[in-house]
Amino acid sequence: MVDFRNFIGRGTTAGTKLNVLAQVIFFVNVGSGEFLDVGATQAAFKGKIDTVFYKGDLSLTLKLHEDGTAEVSLNGNKAPQATYTASGNKLSVEAKFGSRTQLITFEQGGKGNVETYLSVTGSQNITVHLAPAAKPAVA
């Protein structure tokens, strides 16, 4: 069984305020959000994004099961079918929303792996970095 916390920024916990960064020419702040819930097998993220490509809410809930299936909700739409795989430091979740498939990936990144790289591709496409709003303490 995978531990979801291994695929998000180090030190990210429920309630951690995050800046949402998107690459234009370089990465710029395009919104904010937070994980409302973070655990070994579940997570809930809610945020707002304002880019040329997407403007609005971004909400995602995820629950991983031991058999490789998952429960996924993206912007309030629940996927009746979803599976996940983990490879290295990347968690990939494939979810079917009606006839449309979305691939959602999580990966640690940034200096010190404190950022979460979140990508949603399919009928909706967005790739962002979720970076701590407050600078992490230096150990």
URWOSUL-V545897 format. One record per backbone hydrogen bond with DSSP energy under -0.5 kcal/mol. CO is the residue of the C=O (numbers start at 1). NH is the residue of the N-H. Records with the same first field share a line. If there is no record, write none. Layout:
CO->NH, NH
This chain:
2->4
3->6
4->7
5->8
9->12
13->16
16->35
17->133
18->33
19->21, 131
20->30, 31
21->129
22->24, 28
26->24, 25
28->22
30->50
31->20
32->48
33->18
34->36, 46
35->15
37->44
40->4
41->64
42->39
43->62
44->36, 37
45->60
46->34
47->58
48->32
49->56
54->51
56->49
58->47
59->75
60->45
61->73
62->43
63->71
65->68
68->84
69->65
70->72
71->63
72->79
73->61, 75
74->77
76->78
77->74
78->80
79->72
81->96
82->70
83->94
85->92
87->90
89->108
90->87, 92
91->106
92->85
93->95, 104
94->83
95->97, 102
96->80, 81, 98
97->100
100->97
102->95, 104
103->121
104->93
105->119
106->91
107->117
109->115
110->113
111->114
113->10
115->109, 117
116->118, 130
117->107
118->128
119->105
120->126
121->103
126->120
128->118
129->21, 131
130->116
131->19
